[in-house]
Amino acid sequence: MTQNNREPLVEIKNLTVEFKGKGRVPFRAVDDVSFNIYKGETFGLVGETGSGKTTIGRAIVRINPTASGEILFRGQKINGVVPKELDREVTRKIQMIFQDPMASLNERAKVDYIVSEGLYNIKGFTDEQDRQAKVSKALLDVGLLPEFASRFPHEFSGGQRQRIGIARALIMEPEFIIADEPISSLDVSIRAQVLNLLMSLQKTKGLTYLFISHDLSVVRFIADRIGVIYKGRLVELAETEELFEHPFHPYTRALLSAIPIPDPRIEKKKKVLVYDPTCHDYSTDKPKWVEIRKDHFVLANDKEIRQYQAMAG
Amino acid sequence: MTEPILSVRDLVVKFSLRGQILTAIRGASLDLYPGETLAIVGESGSGKSVFTKTWIGMLDANGWVDSGSILFEGKDLAKFTREREWLTIRGKKIAMVFQDPMTALNPLRTVGMQIQEALELHQDMRGEQAKARTIEILSEVGIDIPEVRYHQYPHEFSGGMRQRVVIAIAVACNPRILICDEPTTALDVTIQAQILELIRDLQRKMGATLVYITHDLGVVANVADRVAVMYAGEIIEYGTVDEIFFDPRHPYTWALLSSLPQLGIKGQPLYSIAGTPPNLFTDIQGDAFAPRNPNALKIDSVRRPPFFQVSPTHYAKTWLLDPRAPKVEPPETIRALRSKYERYAQ
């Protein structure tokens, strides 16, 4: 499938997000980032702590205000000042799943309230009976029992709590879900269950995901396309296997080389590449966003483009 | 074979929680050989942290060693009761690196002082001499401009650098055994690789014995000579790293390896272990993994399996290895593991 005949659900154009710190100059967490997320796909965003991957997610759900650039959802601009009608629609259609199910659930509220809080906000139910029916359905969808609604979060294990977090997002009947490190704080065996749940929900409900993670082996398994972000800038973007087979940017190469592989024969003689940001000479020759191979984009200047093209053969 | 440096036999550890007794370690035995790197793997709650904490007397106040022995340098650590006894071992002979470098360091004291404290306490160093050694250690763990860093506080360090400081404290006294409890879980992959390399270099220099506690099998493949798999407070299988990855025998080891996302096939559900780990408040009959094991035998729910020998270095606690047991093949993913990376392994 080429990108041209796919329908973009979310378009991010020259997005910049800044935080005002102590100094005069605001800190630029996201710097001129552009990419599209197509309907029905899972877009993986990877990068190290502090790279700005979470900030992009939060900018899309409009928790973080944007400094410049545009975020379009189904062709409509959703950042900055937004008409009330659209605002309500976006609040419902874009949902987020958070990293730590221990911290992201209100300890004092029952599951019933936690799951339906979003509905209260947008008055998304006709009567009490309708609300309860929706809660039961959302819990069943994530593999929990409707009876759990009357319990408190502390009564659940980490995996179950993450399911509650997913139910809370699903009840809004979203089209687009931002999953921010949804399995990082879970145990290995539970990870597989939650990943499987996310995949089957995508199939049955036609969801589109932005999957934010620093764990490349998980992203490789779940994502259709991957964007690599370093210090607020998108440095490479390609379809998953394409990226793993032909990484161009030195940061991507370093990141891929560091993934642990469950095979002692490889791990024992592994050479980890270290990324040195000073290897780019951008003083006169400025980098731009270019397509090196089909649907494979890299941030590079003219000299690097020639180098990468030679690598691509 | 060489003499073990530490030898644990039939260790039982219990905790008293809200008036109930929880058995966290249910008869675990392990030999640790000098100079080796052993990885202990298992899910959270399997007891891997508690198990190693008994070697340095760091169980929480509501926990105790109920029976069994921990032999180290001719002493039985399981019999230790007083803090003064532990001070001759903890930090000095057996040291530990904790998972979260943010909580392991004191935020109110400079990094230099925290390392120096270990030297003054255990190495009998004082003043300028201790300071000079501290700066030396800081540079050994890869911290630039150690003279300046010495005077800084933990919040002025990044996560990876903080973990280097924690490692510096642990290695300050040249311990014979270094226990690393999930040392890289809180770190980025690129930093993780650097920390693993650092620990390996230090081990080579000090000649210490390393114990890694982790749930990340990729890390295990990287660091370990031998692997012990823990489940519900028991060591259920151990062997060399090659034996555990390419010839695992216990159904739980199969399940653990199969649920790795690296082994998943895109678009198909990943293998996941059904059910939940057993409740350790109750007495467990037979094989603790049996309720989650699709191939469980009748005897699994009646009698706890003993260790069966697979090779001189490889043992597993499963009735499947009994000569009378039916032949059960490991799942396809396990057999694929070896060939999966074949082309990269050359």
Interface residues (C-beta under 8 A of the other chain):
Chain A: E48 T49 S157 D187 V188 S189 I190 R191 A192 Q193 L195 N196 M199 S200 H214 D215 L216 S217 V218 R220 F221 I222 T240 A254 L255 S257 A258 I259 P260 I261 P262 D263 P264 R265 I266 E267 K268 K270 V272 V274 Y275
Chain B: E43 S44 G159 D188 V189 T190 I191 Q192 A193 Q194 E197 H215 D216 L217 G218 V219 V220 A221 N222 A224 V241 D242 F245 A255 L256 L257 S259 L260 P261 Q262 L263 G264 K266 G267 P269 L270 Y271 S272 I273 T276 L337 R338 K340 Y341 Y344 A345
